[in-house]
Amino acid sequence: MRYMLILLLLLGFTACRDRIDTGPHAVHYGEDVCERCRMIISDKRFAAQLITGRGEAKKYDDIGCMADDLKDARKRGETPLAVYISDYNTGEWLEAGKAFYLQNSELKSPMGYNIAAFGSGEDMNASPFEKNGKAPGGLDALTE
């Protein structure tokens, strides 16, 4: 009976330890640095992050930095557990695969990719940058 109790406790500790947080992690604006370009992440309108298979959060100052890093990871056969993009209007985290993207040189993102993400097509179309911008497609189009 004692051995059974010890086994159950060990299994319980192991199960708790192996849980990976796939939700968006906190970004400390003005402190955290971009995984790709190493610049300080300061503008939440363009922030992005991906959660690796090991549960590590890689944070980015520009959607384009994240897209380039994701392309490279896919070439290596790596697939992230989750990818998040900051909504341009609200700063809330969006699942990158569900976001609507707009590219316009007037957006002036930190690394010059000039891509913004929106939670809905209506929000994207209401943006003042929509007029002279282009919608490059979803996350897959950005990472091809």
N, C-alpha and C positions, 0 to 999 in steps of 0.2 A: 504494500500500500504506500509506503514511504517513497519507494522508487517511482511509482506512478505519479505521485504528487510532484516530485522533482522534475520528471519528464514533462508534465503539463506546464509547470512554471517556465522551464527552458523554452518550450514551444511558444508560449505566450510572449516572452521577451524577444524571441527571434522574429515573431510575426510583427510586433510593434516596430522593431528596428528596421525592417525591410520596407516599410511603407515609404513611398516617394511622394512628395508634395508636387503635384503637377499643375497647381494653380499659379497665377502670376506672383512673383516675389516682389517685395518692396524695392523700389529704386530710390537711392539717396541722391537726389538731384544736387549737383554742385560738388559731389564727393565721388560717386561711382564712376568708373571709366568704361568706355566702350571696348568690348571684347576685340573688335577688329582694328579700329584706328587709334585706340588708346587715348582719345580725347575725353575730357570730363563730360558726363551726361548732364546737360543743364536745361534743355528745352523739352518739356514733357509732351509737347504736341507731336514730336517725331520719334519718341522713344519706342523701343521694341525689346523683346526678350524671347529666348527659347529655352526650354527645359530639356537637357540632354537625357540620354538613356540612364545615366547614373543619378539623375535628379538635380544636377547642377544647373543653376540659372545663369545663362550668358546674357548680358545686358548690352544694349546698343544705343548710341546717340542719334542714329539715323536709320530709317527703315531700309535704305539701300545697303548700309553696312550689314544689317541682319540678313538681307536677301543674298548678298555675296557670300557670307559665311555659311548660310544654309545650302547654297549651291555647292560649295566646297565639301561640306559634310556629306551631302548626297553622293558626290563622286567617290568619297571614301566608304560609301555603304552605310553611313550613319543616318539614323532617323530620330529626330527629336520626339519626345513624348508630348510636347505642346509648344505652340508658338503664339505669342501675344503681341499686339500692336496697340499703341495708345491712340485713342480717338482724338482727332485733331481738335474738335470742338470742346470736348468735356474732360479729356485727360484720363478717362476711364479705360481699363484694359479690355480689349476686344480679342476674341479668338481670331487669329490672323486669317484663317480659311473662310471666315464669314464676313470679313471687312470689305469695304468698297474703297478702291484706291484711285487717287487723282494725282497726276504729275503735271507740274506747271513751274516754269523757271521763276515765277514771282513768289513762290512759296518760301524760298531761301532756307532750306533745311541745313543742319550743321555741316554736312559733308558734301552738299551740293547735288544730292540725288533728287531733291525737291519733290518728294512723294509724301502725300498725306493720306491717312486712313480715316474712314468714316464708318459709323455703325449702320447706316442705311443709305440706299441710293438717293433717297429724298434729301438727306443731309448733304451728300456729296453734290447733288445738283443745285442745292441752295447756296453752296459756297461761292464767294466772289471769284475764286480761282477756277471755277468750272468753265467759264466763258472761253478762255484761251488755253485751257488745259486739255489733257487727254487722259482717258481712263485706260490704263495699261492692262486691265483685266484683274483677275484674282491673284492670290498668293502664288499659284503655280506659274502664272505668266511672269511674275516678278523674278522667279527663281529658275527660269529655263536657261 
